[in-house]
Amino acid sequence: MRKAKTVIVTGASRGIGRATAILFASKGYHVLFNYNQSGIEAYQTCERLKKKGKAVVAFKADITKRKQTNLMVERCVKQFGSVDILINNAGVAQQMSQILLFIVMSLQI
């Protein structure tokens, strides 16, 4: 049996990010989706997907903060074993997106 792939979707408590997280979960991916301020929406999305039997985690982090981003990626690896796909949807400066990508790639040994 094939191991499910894992995706991190940033900025995913609402809008396009939320739709992306739901789509990946519906296709059988393990999903860690990130939110920063929209906690109620993130909780609702997470509970909705869990009720459907999906492996999903909502994680609060400001991805412009390296320590919070590290904790988010570490949680994903601890929960699901890997990060296979990164959807960088959060509206942050390009430099911060590159930091997140570097952190994810550094864990792929």
Phi and psi restraints in degrees (range 20) as a CNS / XPLOR table:
assign (resid 1 and name C) (resid 2 and name N)
       (resid 2 and name CA) (resid 2 and name C) 1.0 -76.0 20.0 2
assign (resid 2 and name N) (resid 2 and name CA)
       (resid 2 and name C) (resid 3 and name N) 1.0 133.7 20.0 2
assign (resid 2 and name C) (resid 3 and name N)
       (resid 3 and name CA) (resid 3 and name C) 1.0 -71.1 20.0 2
assign (resid 3 and name N) (resid 3 and name CA)
       (resid 3 and name C) (resid 4 and name N) 1.0 136.5 20.0 2
assign (resid 3 and name C) (resid 4 and name N)
       (resid 4 and name CA) (resid 4 and name C) 1.0 -64.9 20.0 2
assign (resid 4 and name N) (resid 4 and name CA)
       (resid 4 and name C) (resid 5 and name N) 1.0 140.3 20.0 2
assign (resid 4 and name C) (resid 5 and name N)
       (resid 5 and name CA) (resid 5 and name C) 1.0 -81.4 20.0 2
assign (resid 5 and name N) (resid 5 and name CA)
       (resid 5 and name C) (resid 6 and name N) 1.0 159.4 20.0 2
assign (resid 5 and name C) (resid 6 and name N)
       (resid 6 and name CA) (resid 6 and name C) 1.0 -120.3 20.0 2
assign (resid 6 and name N) (resid 6 and name CA)
       (resid 6 and name C) (resid 7 and name N) 1.0 139.3 20.0 2
assign (resid 6 and name C) (resid 7 and name N)
       (resid 7 and name CA) (resid 7 and name C) 1.0 -128.5 20.0 2
assign (resid 7 and name N) (resid 7 and name CA)
       (resid 7 and name C) (resid 8 and name N) 1.0 139.6 20.0 2
assign (resid 7 and name C) (resid 8 and name N)
       (resid 8 and name CA) (resid 8 and name C) 1.0 -104.8 20.0 2
assign (resid 8 and name N) (resid 8 and name CA)
       (resid 8 and name C) (resid 9 and name N) 1.0 129.3 20.0 2
assign (resid 8 and name C) (resid 9 and name N)
       (resid 9 and name CA) (resid 9 and name C) 1.0 -119.8 20.0 2
assign (resid 9 and name N) (resid 9 and name CA)
       (resid 9 and name C) (resid 10 and name N) 1.0 116.6 20.0 2
assign (resid 9 and name C) (resid 10 and name N)
       (resid 10 and name CA) (resid 10 and name C) 1.0 -87.5 20.0 2
assign (resid 10 and name N) (resid 10 and name CA)
       (resid 10 and name C) (resid 11 and name N) 1.0 153.7 20.0 2
assign (resid 10 and name C) (resid 11 and name N)
       (resid 11 and name CA) (resid 11 and name C) 1.0 60.1 20.0 2
assign (resid 11 and name N) (resid 11 and name CA)
       (resid 11 and name C) (resid 12 and name N) 1.0 47.2 20.0 2
assign (resid 11 and name C) (resid 12 and name N)
       (resid 12 and name CA) (resid 12 and name C) 1.0 -115.3 20.0 2
assign (resid 12 and name N) (resid 12 and name CA)
       (resid 12 and name C) (resid 13 and name N) 1.0 20.7 20.0 2
assign (resid 12 and name C) (resid 13 and name N)
       (resid 13 and name CA) (resid 13 and name C) 1.0 -81.3 20.0 2
assign (resid 13 and name N) (resid 13 and name CA)
       (resid 13 and name C) (resid 14 and name N) 1.0 -16.5 20.0 2
assign (resid 13 and name C) (resid 14 and name N)
       (resid 14 and name CA) (resid 14 and name C) 1.0 -157.8 20.0 2
assign (resid 14 and name N) (resid 14 and name CA)
       (resid 14 and name C) (resid 15 and name N) 1.0 171.5 20.0 2
assign (resid 14 and name C) (resid 15 and name N)
       (resid 15 and name CA) (resid 15 and name C) 1.0 63.8 20.0 2
assign (resid 15 and name N) (resid 15 and name CA)
       (resid 15 and name C) (resid 16 and name N) 1.0 -143.0 20.0 2
assign (resid 15 and name C) (resid 16 and name N)
       (resid 16 and name CA) (resid 16 and name C) 1.0 -61.8 20.0 2
assign (resid 16 and name N) (resid 16 and name CA)
       (resid 16 and name C) (resid 17 and name N) 1.0 -39.9 20.0 2
assign (resid 16 and name C) (resid 17 and name N)
       (resid 17 and name CA) (resid 17 and name C) 1.0 -61.9 20.0 2
assign (resid 17 and name N) (resid 17 and name CA)
       (resid 17 and name C) (resid 18 and name N) 1.0 -43.2 20.0 2
assign (resid 17 and name C) (resid 18 and name N)
       (resid 18 and name CA) (resid 18 and name C) 1.0 -62.5 20.0 2
assign (resid 18 and name N) (resid 18 and name CA)
       (resid 18 and name C) (resid 19 and name N) 1.0 -45.9 20.0 2
assign (resid 18 and name C) (resid 19 and name N)
       (resid 19 and name CA) (resid 19 and name C) 1.0 -61.1 20.0 2
assign (resid 19 and name N) (resid 19 and name CA)
       (resid 19 and name C) (resid 20 and name N) 1.0 -37.4 20.0 2
assign (resid 19 and name C) (resid 20 and name N)
       (resid 20 and name CA) (resid 20 and name C) 1.0 -66.2 20.0 2
assign (resid 20 and name N) (resid 20 and name CA)
       (resid 20 and name C) (resid 21 and name N) 1.0 -45.2 20.0 2
assign (resid 20 and name C) (resid 21 and name N)
       (resid 21 and name CA) (resid 21 and name C) 1.0 -61.3 20.0 2
assign (resid 21 and name N) (resid 21 and name CA)
       (resid 21 and name C) (resid 22 and name N) 1.0 -43.3 20.0 2
assign (resid 21 and name C) (resid 22 and name N)
       (resid 22 and name CA) (resid 22 and name C) 1.0 -63.6 20.0 2
assign (resid 22 and name N) (resid 22 and name CA)
       (resid 22 and name C) (resid 23 and name N) 1.0 -42.1 20.0 2
assign (resid 22 and name C) (resid 23 and name N)
       (resid 23 and name CA) (resid 23 and name C) 1.0 -61.7 20.0 2
assign (resid 23 and name N) (resid 23 and name CA)
       (resid 23 and name C) (resid 24 and name N) 1.0 -48.8 20.0 2
assign (resid 23 and name C) (resid 24 and name N)
       (resid 24 and name CA) (resid 24 and name C) 1.0 -62.3 20.0 2
assign (resid 24 and name N) (resid 24 and name CA)
       (resid 24 and name C) (resid 25 and name N) 1.0 -41.8 20.0 2
assign (resid 24 and name C) (resid 25 and name N)
       (resid 25 and name CA) (resid 25 and name C) 1.0 -61.7 20.0 2
assign (resid 25 and name N) (resid 25 and name CA)
       (resid 25 and name C) (resid 26 and name N) 1.0 -40.5 20.0 2
assign (resid 25 and name C) (resid 26 and name N)
       (resid 26 and name CA) (resid 26 and name C) 1.0 -66.8 20.0 2
assign (resid 26 and name N) (resid 26 and name CA)
       (resid 26 and name C) (resid 27 and name N) 1.0 -21.9 20.0 2
assign (resid 26 and name C) (resid 27 and name N)
       (resid 27 and name CA) (resid 27 and name C) 1.0 -92.3 20.0 2
assign (resid 27 and name N) (resid 27 and name CA)
       (resid 27 and name C) (resid 28 and name N) 1.0 5.6 20.0 2
assign (resid 27 and name C) (resid 28 and name N)
       (resid 28 and name CA) (resid 28 and name C) 1.0 94.7 20.0 2
assign (resid 28 and name N) (resid 28 and name CA)
       (resid 28 and name C) (resid 29 and name N) 1.0 6.1 20.0 2
assign (resid 28 and name C) (resid 29 and name N)
       (resid 29 and name CA) (resid 29 and name C) 1.0 -77.6 20.0 2
assign (resid 29 and name N) (resid 29 and name CA)
       (resid 29 and name C) (resid 30 and name N) 1.0 149.7 20.0 2
assign (resid 29 and name C) (resid 30 and name N)
       (resid 30 and name CA) (resid 30 and name C) 1.0 -78.1 20.0 2
assign (resid 30 and name N) (resid 30 and name CA)
       (resid 30 and name C) (resid 31 and name N) 1.0 136.3 20.0 2
assign (resid 30 and name C) (resid 31 and name N)
       (resid 31 and name CA) (resid 31 and name C) 1.0 -128.1 20.0 2
assign (resid 31 and name N) (resid 31 and name CA)
       (resid 31 and name C) (resid 32 and name N) 1.0 126.7 20.0 2
assign (resid 31 and name C) (resid 32 and name N)
       (resid 32 and name CA) (resid 32 and name C) 1.0 -110.7 20.0 2
assign (resid 32 and name N) (resid 32 and name CA)
       (resid 32 and name C) (resid 33 and name N) 1.0 117.2 20.0 2
assign (resid 32 and name C) (resid 33 and name N)
       (resid 33 and name CA) (resid 33 and name C) 1.0 -114.2 20.0 2
assign (resid 33 and name N) (resid 33 and name CA)
       (resid 33 and name C) (resid 34 and name N) 1.0 142.5 20.0 2
assign (resid 33 and name C) (resid 34 and name N)
       (resid 34 and name CA) (resid 34 and name C) 1.0 -100.9 20.0 2
assign (resid 34 and name N) (resid 34 and name CA)
       (resid 34 and name C) (resid 35 and name N) 1.0 144.2 20.0 2
assign (resid 34 and name C) (resid 35 and name N)
       (resid 35 and name CA) (resid 35 and name C) 1.0 -141.5 20.0 2
assign (resid 35 and name N) (resid 35 and name CA)
       (resid 35 and name C) (resid 36 and name N) 1.0 161.2 20.0 2
assign (resid 35 and name C) (resid 36 and name N)
       (resid 36 and name CA) (resid 36 and name C) 1.0 -121.8 20.0 2
assign (resid 36 and name N) (resid 36 and name CA)
       (resid 36 and name C) (resid 37 and name N) 1.0 -46.5 20.0 2
assign (resid 36 and name C) (resid 37 and name N)
       (resid 37 and name CA) (resid 37 and name C) 1.0 -119.5 20.0 2
assign (resid 37 and name N) (resid 37 and name CA)
       (resid 37 and name C) (resid 38 and name N) 1.0 -21.3 20.0 2
assign (resid 37 and name C) (resid 38 and name N)
       (resid 38 and name CA) (resid 38 and name C) 1.0 -95.1 20.0 2
assign (resid 38 and name N) (resid 38 and name CA)
       (resid 38 and name C) (resid 39 and name N) 1.0 63.1 20.0 2
assign (resid 38 and name C) (resid 39 and name N)
       (resid 39 and name CA) (resid 39 and name C) 1.0 -63.2 20.0 2
assign (resid 39 and name N) (resid 39 and name CA)
       (resid 39 and name C) (resid 40 and name N) 1.0 -39.9 20.0 2
assign (resid 39 and name C) (resid 40 and name N)
       (resid 40 and name CA) (resid 40 and name C) 1.0 -63.6 20.0 2
assign (resid 40 and name N) (resid 40 and name CA)
       (resid 40 and name C) (resid 41 and name N) 1.0 -46.8 20.0 2
assign (resid 40 and name C) (resid 41 and name N)
       (resid 41 and name CA) (resid 41 and name C) 1.0 -62.9 20.0 2
assign (resid 41 and name N) (resid 41 and name CA)
       (resid 41 and name C) (resid 42 and name N) 1.0 -40.5 20.0 2
assign (resid 41 and name C) (resid 42 and name N)
       (resid 42 and name CA) (resid 42 and name C) 1.0 -62.8 20.0 2
assign (resid 42 and name N) (resid 42 and name CA)
       (resid 42 and name C) (resid 43 and name N) 1.0 -45.2 20.0 2
assign (resid 42 and name C) (resid 43 and name N)
       (resid 43 and name CA) (resid 43 and name C) 1.0 -60.9 20.0 2
assign (resid 43 and name N) (resid 43 and name CA)
       (resid 43 and name C) (resid 44 and name N) 1.0 -44.9 20.0 2
assign (resid 43 and name C) (resid 44 and name N)
       (resid 44 and name CA) (resid 44 and name C) 1.0 -62.1 20.0 2
assign (resid 44 and name N) (resid 44 and name CA)
       (resid 44 and name C) (resid 45 and name N) 1.0 -43.1 20.0 2
assign (resid 44 and name C) (resid 45 and name N)
       (resid 45 and name CA) (resid 45 and name C) 1.0 -64.3 20.0 2
assign (resid 45 and name N) (resid 45 and name CA)
       (resid 45 and name C) (resid 46 and name N) 1.0 -44.8 20.0 2
assign (resid 45 and name C) (resid 46 and name N)
       (resid 46 and name CA) (resid 46 and name C) 1.0 -60.9 20.0 2
assign (resid 46 and name N) (resid 46 and name CA)
       (resid 46 and name C) (resid 47 and name N) 1.0 -48.0 20.0 2
assign (resid 46 and name C) (resid 47 and name N)
       (resid 47 and name CA) (resid 47 and name C) 1.0 -64.3 20.0 2
assign (resid 47 and name N) (resid 47 and name CA)
       (resid 47 and name C) (resid 48 and name N) 1.0 -40.0 20.0 2
assign (resid 47 and name C) (resid 48 and name N)
       (resid 48 and name CA) (resid 48 and name C) 1.0 -59.6 20.0 2
assign (resid 48 and name N) (resid 48 and name CA)
       (resid 48 and name C) (resid 49 and name N) 1.0 -43.9 20.0 2
assign (resid 48 and name C) (resid 49 and name N)
       (resid 49 and name CA) (resid 49 and name C) 1.0 -72.8 20.0 2
assign (resid 49 and name N) (resid 49 and name CA)
       (resid 49 and name C) (resid 50 and name N) 1.0 -38.0 20.0 2
assign (resid 49 and name C) (resid 50 and name N)
       (resid 50 and name CA) (resid 50 and name C) 1.0 -63.4 20.0 2
assign (resid 50 and name N) (resid 50 and name CA)
       (resid 50 and name C) (resid 51 and name N) 1.0 -37.6 20.0 2
assign (resid 50 and name C) (resid 51 and name N)
       (resid 51 and name CA) (resid 51 and name C) 1.0 -62.7 20.0 2
assign (resid 51 and name N) (resid 51 and name CA)
       (resid 51 and name C) (resid 52 and name N) 1.0 -25.0 20.0 2
assign (resid 51 and name C) (resid 52 and name N)
       (resid 52 and name CA) (resid 52 and name C) 1.0 -89.8 20.0 2
assign (resid 52 and name N) (resid 52 and name CA)
       (resid 52 and name C) (resid 53 and name N) 1.0 6.8 20.0 2
assign (resid 52 and name C) (resid 53 and name N)
       (resid 53 and name CA) (resid 53 and name C) 1.0 81.3 20.0 2
assign (resid 53 and name N) (resid 53 and name CA)
       (resid 53 and name C) (resid 54 and name N) 1.0 19.5 20.0 2
assign (resid 53 and name C) (resid 54 and name N)
       (resid 54 and name CA) (resid 54 and name C) 1.0 -89.0 20.0 2
assign (resid 54 and name N) (resid 54 and name CA)
       (resid 54 and name C) (resid 55 and name N) 1.0 146.2 20.0 2
assign (resid 54 and name C) (resid 55 and name N)
       (resid 55 and name CA) (resid 55 and name C) 1.0 -86.8 20.0 2
assign (resid 55 and name N) (resid 55 and name CA)
       (resid 55 and name C) (resid 56 and name N) 1.0 102.7 20.0 2
assign (resid 55 and name C) (resid 56 and name N)
       (resid 56 and name CA) (resid 56 and name C) 1.0 -143.4 20.0 2
assign (resid 56 and name N) (resid 56 and name CA)
       (resid 56 and name C) (resid 57 and name N) 1.0 144.1 20.0 2
assign (resid 56 and name C) (resid 57 and name N)
       (resid 57 and name CA) (resid 57 and name C) 1.0 -133.1 20.0 2
assign (resid 57 and name N) (resid 57 and name CA)
       (resid 57 and name C) (resid 58 and name N) 1.0 132.5 20.0 2
assign (resid 57 and name C) (resid 58 and name N)
       (resid 58 and name CA) (resid 58 and name C) 1.0 -99.1 20.0 2
assign (resid 58 and name N) (resid 58 and name CA)
       (resid 58 and name C) (resid 59 and name N) 1.0 131.7 20.0 2
assign (resid 58 and name C) (resid 59 and name N)
       (resid 59 and name CA) (resid 59 and name C) 1.0 -130.8 20.0 2
assign (resid 59 and name N) (resid 59 and name CA)
       (resid 59 and name C) (resid 60 and name N) 1.0 121.5 20.0 2
assign (resid 59 and name C) (resid 60 and name N)
       (resid 60 and name CA) (resid 60 and name C) 1.0 -82.1 20.0 2
assign (resid 60 and name N) (resid 60 and name CA)
       (resid 60 and name C) (resid 61 and name N) 1.0 121.9 20.0 2
assign (resid 60 and name C) (resid 61 and name N)
       (resid 61 and name CA) (resid 61 and name C) 1.0 -161.2 20.0 2
assign (resid 61 and name N) (resid 61 and name CA)
       (resid 61 and name C) (resid 62 and name N) 1.0 142.1 20.0 2
assign (resid 61 and name C) (resid 62 and name N)
       (resid 62 and name CA) (resid 62 and name C) 1.0 -91.1 20.0 2
assign (resid 62 and name N) (resid 62 and name CA)
       (resid 62 and name C) (resid 63 and name N) 1.0 106.2 20.0 2
assign (resid 62 and name C) (resid 63 and name N)
       (resid 63 and name CA) (resid 63 and name C) 1.0 -73.6 20.0 2
assign (resid 63 and name N) (resid 63 and name CA)
       (resid 63 and name C) (resid 64 and name N) 1.0 0.7 20.0 2
assign (resid 63 and name C) (resid 64 and name N)
       (resid 64 and name CA) (resid 64 and name C) 1.0 -83.7 20.0 2
assign (resid 64 and name N) (resid 64 and name CA)
       (resid 64 and name C) (resid 65 and name N) 1.0 -5.6 20.0 2
assign (resid 64 and name C) (resid 65 and name N)
       (resid 65 and name CA) (resid 65 and name C) 1.0 -106.6 20.0 2
assign (resid 65 and name N) (resid 65 and name CA)
       (resid 65 and name C) (resid 66 and name N) 1.0 114.4 20.0 2
assign (resid 65 and name C) (resid 66 and name N)
       (resid 66 and name CA) (resid 66 and name C) 1.0 -56.2 20.0 2
assign (resid 66 and name N) (resid 66 and name CA)
       (resid 66 and name C) (resid 67 and name N) 1.0 -43.4 20.0 2
assign (resid 66 and name C) (resid 67 and name N)
       (resid 67 and name CA) (resid 67 and name C) 1.0 -62.2 20.0 2
assign (resid 67 and name N) (resid 67 and name CA)
       (resid 67 and name C) (resid 68 and name N) 1.0 -44.1 20.0 2
assign (resid 67 and name C) (resid 68 and name N)
       (resid 68 and name CA) (resid 68 and name C) 1.0 -64.8 20.0 2
assign (resid 68 and name N) (resid 68 and name CA)
       (resid 68 and name C) (resid 69 and name N) 1.0 -38.7 20.0 2
assign (resid 68 and name C) (resid 69 and name N)
       (resid 69 and name CA) (resid 69 and name C) 1.0 -66.6 20.0 2
assign (resid 69 and name N) (resid 69 and name CA)
       (resid 69 and name C) (resid 70 and name N) 1.0 -42.4 20.0 2
assign (resid 69 and name C) (resid 70 and name N)
       (resid 70 and name CA) (resid 70 and name C) 1.0 -58.0 20.0 2
assign (resid 70 and name N) (resid 70 and name CA)
       (resid 70 and name C) (resid 71 and name N) 1.0 -45.9 20.0 2
assign (resid 70 and name C) (resid 71 and name N)
       (resid 71 and name CA) (resid 71 and name C) 1.0 -61.3 20.0 2
assign (resid 71 and name N) (resid 71 and name CA)
       (resid 71 and name C) (resid 72 and name N) 1.0 -38.9 20.0 2
assign (resid 71 and name C) (resid 72 and name N)
       (resid 72 and name CA) (resid 72 and name C) 1.0 -63.5 20.0 2
assign (resid 72 and name N) (resid 72 and name CA)
       (resid 72 and name C) (resid 73 and name N) 1.0 -47.2 20.0 2
assign (resid 72 and name C) (resid 73 and name N)
       (resid 73 and name CA) (resid 73 and name C) 1.0 -66.6 20.0 2
assign (resid 73 and name N) (resid 73 and name CA)
       (resid 73 and name C) (resid 74 and name N) 1.0 -41.8 20.0 2
assign (resid 73 and name C) (resid 74 and name N)
       (resid 74 and name CA) (resid 74 and name C) 1.0 -59.9 20.0 2
assign (resid 74 and name N) (resid 74 and name CA)
       (resid 74 and name C) (resid 75 and name N) 1.0 -41.2 20.0 2
assign (resid 74 and name C) (resid 75 and name N)
       (resid 75 and name CA) (resid 75 and name C) 1.0 -61.8 20.0 2
assign (resid 75 and name N) (resid 75 and name CA)
       (resid 75 and name C) (resid 76 and name N) 1.0 -41.5 20.0 2
assign (resid 75 and name C) (resid 76 and name N)
       (resid 76 and name CA) (resid 76 and name C) 1.0 -62.2 20.0 2
assign (resid 76 and name N) (resid 76 and name CA)
       (resid 76 and name C) (resid 77 and name N) 1.0 -46.5 20.0 2
assign (resid 76 and name C) (resid 77 and name N)
       (resid 77 and name CA) (resid 77 and name C) 1.0 -65.2 20.0 2
assign (resid 77 and name N) (resid 77 and name CA)
       (resid 77 and name C) (resid 78 and name N) 1.0 -41.3 20.0 2
assign (resid 77 and name C) (resid 78 and name N)
       (resid 78 and name CA) (resid 78 and name C) 1.0 -64.2 20.0 2
assign (resid 78 and name N) (resid 78 and name CA)
       (resid 78 and name C) (resid 79 and name N) 1.0 -42.3 20.0 2
assign (resid 78 and name C) (resid 79 and name N)
       (resid 79 and name CA) (resid 79 and name C) 1.0 -73.3 20.0 2
assign (resid 79 and name N) (resid 79 and name CA)
       (resid 79 and name C) (resid 80 and name N) 1.0 -44.2 20.0 2
assign (resid 79 and name C) (resid 80 and name N)
       (resid 80 and name CA) (resid 80 and name C) 1.0 -117.6 20.0 2
assign (resid 80 and name N) (resid 80 and name CA)
       (resid 80 and name C) (resid 81 and name N) 1.0 -10.0 20.0 2
assign (resid 80 and name C) (resid 81 and name N)
       (resid 81 and name CA) (resid 81 and name C) 1.0 95.1 20.0 2
assign (resid 81 and name N) (resid 81 and name CA)
       (resid 81 and name C) (resid 82 and name N) 1.0 -17.4 20.0 2
assign (resid 81 and name C) (resid 82 and name N)
       (resid 82 and name CA) (resid 82 and name C) 1.0 -167.3 20.0 2
assign (resid 82 and name N) (resid 82 and name CA)
       (resid 82 and name C) (resid 83 and name N) 1.0 171.5 20.0 2
assign (resid 82 and name C) (resid 83 and name N)
       (resid 83 and name CA) (resid 83 and name C) 1.0 -124.7 20.0 2
assign (resid 83 and name N) (resid 83 and name CA)
       (resid 83 and name C) (resid 84 and name N) 1.0 112.6 20.0 2
assign (resid 83 and name C) (resid 84 and name N)
       (resid 84 and name CA) (resid 84 and name C) 1.0 -97.0 20.0 2
assign (resid 84 and name N) (resid 84 and name CA)
       (resid 84 and name C) (resid 85 and name N) 1.0 -31.8 20.0 2
assign (resid 84 and name C) (resid 85 and name N)
       (resid 85 and name CA) (resid 85 and name C) 1.0 -138.0 20.0 2
assign (resid 85 and name N) (resid 85 and name CA)
       (resid 85 and name C) (resid 86 and name N) 1.0 140.5 20.0 2
assign (resid 85 and name C) (resid 86 and name N)
       (resid 86 and name CA) (resid 86 and name C) 1.0 -121.9 20.0 2
assign (resid 86 and name N) (resid 86 and name CA)
       (resid 86 and name C) (resid 87 and name N) 1.0 121.4 20.0 2
assign (resid 86 and name C) (resid 87 and name N)
       (resid 87 and name CA) (resid 87 and name C) 1.0 -107.5 20.0 2
assign (resid 87 and name N) (resid 87 and name CA)
       (resid 87 and name C) (resid 88 and name N) 1.0 106.3 20.0 2
assign (resid 87 and name C) (resid 88 and name N)
       (resid 88 and name CA) (resid 88 and name C) 1.0 -92.0 20.0 2
assign (resid 88 and name N) (resid 88 and name CA)
       (resid 88 and name C) (resid 89 and name N) 1.0 82.9 20.0 2
assign (resid 88 and name C) (resid 89 and name N)
       (resid 89 and name CA) (resid 89 and name C) 1.0 -95.3 20.0 2
assign (resid 89 and name N) (resid 89 and name CA)
       (resid 89 and name C) (resid 90 and name N) 1.0 -19.8 20.0 2
assign (resid 89 and name C) (resid 90 and name N)
       (resid 90 and name CA) (resid 90 and name C) 1.0 -62.1 20.0 2
assign (resid 90 and name N) (resid 90 and name CA)
       (resid 90 and name C) (resid 91 and name N) 1.0 141.1 20.0 2
assign (resid 90 and name C) (resid 91 and name N)
       (resid 91 and name CA) (resid 91 and name C) 1.0 -82.0 20.0 2
assign (resid 91 and name N) (resid 91 and name CA)
       (resid 91 and name C) (resid 92 and name N) 1.0 82.6 20.0 2
assign (resid 91 and name C) (resid 92 and name N)
       (resid 92 and name CA) (resid 92 and name C) 1.0 -130.8 20.0 2
assign (resid 92 and name N) (resid 92 and name CA)
       (resid 92 and name C) (resid 93 and name N) 1.0 167.5 20.0 2
assign (resid 92 and name C) (resid 93 and name N)
       (resid 93 and name CA) (resid 93 and name C) 1.0 -62.3 20.0 2
assign (resid 93 and name N) (resid 93 and name CA)
       (resid 93 and name C) (resid 94 and name N) 1.0 152.4 20.0 2
assign (resid 93 and name C) (resid 94 and name N)
       (resid 94 and name CA) (resid 94 and name C) 1.0 -55.4 20.0 2
assign (resid 94 and name N) (resid 94 and name CA)
       (resid 94 and name C) (resid 95 and name N) 1.0 -37.9 20.0 2
assign (resid 94 and name C) (resid 95 and name N)
       (resid 95 and name CA) (resid 95 and name C) 1.0 -59.9 20.0 2
assign (resid 95 and name N) (resid 95 and name CA)
       (resid 95 and name C) (resid 96 and name N) 1.0 -41.4 20.0 2
assign (resid 95 and name C) (resid 96 and name N)
       (resid 96 and name CA) (resid 96 and name C) 1.0 -67.6 20.0 2
assign (resid 96 and name N) (resid 96 and name CA)
       (resid 96 and name C) (resid 97 and name N) 1.0 -37.2 20.0 2
assign (resid 96 and name C) (resid 97 and name N)
       (resid 97 and name CA) (resid 97 and name C) 1.0 -62.1 20.0 2
assign (resid 97 and name N) (resid 97 and name CA)
       (resid 97 and name C) (resid 98 and name N) 1.0 -38.8 20.0 2
assign (resid 97 and name C) (resid 98 and name N)
       (resid 98 and name CA) (resid 98 and name C) 1.0 -67.6 20.0 2
assign (resid 98 and name N) (resid 98 and name CA)
       (resid 98 and name C) (resid 99 and name N) 1.0 -35.4 20.0 2
assign (resid 98 and name C) (resid 99 and name N)
       (resid 99 and name CA) (resid 99 and name C) 1.0 -62.3 20.0 2
assign (resid 99 and name N) (resid 99 and name CA)
       (resid 99 and name C) (resid 100 and name N) 1.0 -46.2 20.0 2
assign (resid 99 and name C) (resid 100 and name N)
       (resid 100 and name CA) (resid 100 and name C) 1.0 -62.0 20.0 2
assign (resid 100 and name N) (resid 100 and name CA)
       (resid 100 and name C) (resid 101 and name N) 1.0 -44.8 20.0 2
assign (resid 100 and name C) (resid 101 and name N)
       (resid 101 and name CA) (resid 101 and name C) 1.0 -60.7 20.0 2
assign (resid 101 and name N) (resid 101 and name CA)
       (resid 101 and name C) (resid 102 and name N) 1.0 -41.6 20.0 2
assign (resid 101 and name C) (resid 102 and name N)
       (resid 102 and name CA) (resid 102 and name C) 1.0 -61.5 20.0 2
assign (resid 102 and name N) (resid 102 and name CA)
       (resid 102 and name C) (resid 103 and name N) 1.0 -43.4 20.0 2
assign (resid 102 and name C) (resid 103 and name N)
       (resid 103 and name CA) (resid 103 and name C) 1.0 -62.2 20.0 2
assign (resid 103 and name N) (resid 103 and name CA)
       (resid 103 and name C) (resid 104 and name N) 1.0 -45.1 20.0 2
assign (resid 103 and name C) (resid 104 and name N)
       (resid 104 and name CA) (resid 104 and name C) 1.0 -63.5 20.0 2
assign (resid 104 and name N) (resid 104 and name CA)
       (resid 104 and name C) (resid 105 and name N) 1.0 -46.2 20.0 2
assign (resid 104 and name C) (resid 105 and name N)
       (resid 105 and name CA) (resid 105 and name C) 1.0 -65.4 20.0 2
assign (resid 105 and name N) (resid 105 and name CA)
       (resid 105 and name C) (resid 106 and name N) 1.0 -32.9 20.0 2
assign (resid 105 and name C) (resid 106 and name N)
       (resid 106 and name CA) (resid 106 and name C) 1.0 -68.0 20.0 2
assign (resid 106 and name N) (resid 106 and name CA)
       (resid 106 and name C) (resid 107 and name N) 1.0 -21.1 20.0 2
assign (resid 106 and name C) (resid 107 and name N)
       (resid 107 and name CA) (resid 107 and name C) 1.0 -84.7 20.0 2
assign (resid 107 and name N) (resid 107 and name CA)
       (resid 107 and name C) (resid 108 and name N) 1.0 -13.1 20.0 2
assign (resid 107 and name C) (resid 108 and name N)
       (resid 108 and name CA) (resid 108 and name C) 1.0 -84.7 20.0 2
assign (resid 108 and name N) (resid 108 and name CA)
       (resid 108 and name C) (resid 109 and name N) 1.0 83.3 20.0 2
